[in-house]
Amino acid sequence: MQGKDLSSYIVIYAKYPRNYLQKFNSYKFLEKTWKDSFGDFKNKFIYEKRIKFNNYPAIEFQYEDARHNIVTTARYYLIGDQTYLIAASTSKIGFEDGYANKYLDSFQLL
């Protein structure tokens, strides 16, 4: 979905076999998965931090795609055997630091 302000929003859901996830530390799994997904691009990573969502492990990260003048802020959650990636991207021109958090904070995962 793309807003009038040239922002883009995305939600991705994936389900994994529980016995597969038990092989990993929850945070290590999230870190590896998002880095494998976004690491092939020439992105400049701005920050990464471990967070909790209703006692579930999550990672928040932000990166810049200089080729397209875009900043993306995302949260990647592991809830049981399911992962959720929620992200907001906007142009670097007019980028506001708290902008993405309004979108990311609007979700309630059950």
N, C-alpha and C positions, 0 to 999 in steps of 0.2 A: 504494500500500500504506500502511496506517495502523497504527502500532504501538500497544501498550497505553498508552504514555505520551502519546498524542494527537499523535504526530509523523507526518509524511507524508514519503514518499520517492518520487523519480521518476527515471527514466532515459529520455531521448529520443535517438533516433538519426536522422540525416538524411544522405542522399547527394546530392552536387552534381555537375554536369558539371565535369570537370577544367578545361576551357577557360574556364568561368565563374569558377572560383576563381583562376585565373592573373591575372585582372584586378586582384586586391586584394593588399595586404600582409596576411599571415596574421592578425596581431593586430588590424589595423583591421577586417578582415572579422568576426572574433569579437566585437569591441566593438560594431560597428554592428548585428550580428544580435541579440545579446542585449538591447541597448538598444531596438531596434525591437520586440522581443517583450514586454518588461516595462515600457517607457516609457509606455504608454497608461494604466497604472494609477496610482493615487495612492500610489506606494510611496516610502518614504524610503530612499535608498541610503546604506548605512553605509560600505562600502568596495569598491574594485575594485583588483585587482593582476594584473599579467601574471606567469604562471608557465610552467614547462616540465614536460612529462610525457614521459619517455623521449626527450628532444630535440624533441618536438612542441610547438607553441605552444598555450597554454591561458590562460584568464582565470578567476580566482576572484573572486566577488563575493558581497556580502551585502546584503540589503535587509529593511526592516521594512514590513509591511502593518498599519498602525495600526488600520484599520477592523476587522480580525479578530484583532488582538493576536498576530500571527505574525511570526517571524523566519525568513528563508530564507537558507541558505548554499549556493552552487552553484559548480560548475566546468564550464567549457565548453571542450571540446577540439576541435582540428582535426587529424585524422590522415589524411593523404592527401587524398582527396576526400570524407571523411566527417566529420561533426560529432557529438559526443556531449555532451549536457547531463545532468549528474548533480546532483541537488539534494536537500537535506534541509530540511524545515520543521518548526518546533516552536512551541508557545505561548510568548509572552514570559514568562509566569508560570513560573518554574522554569527559564528558559533558562540553559544552561551554555555558555560560550564554546567549549570543545573538543568539544562533543557532535557536531556535524555532521562534523567532521574524521574521526571514527572511521568513520562511514559512507562518506564520500568517499574515504578512504584505503584502503578495503577492495576497491576495484575495480582490476582489471588489464585494460586495453584492449589488444587484440591488433591 
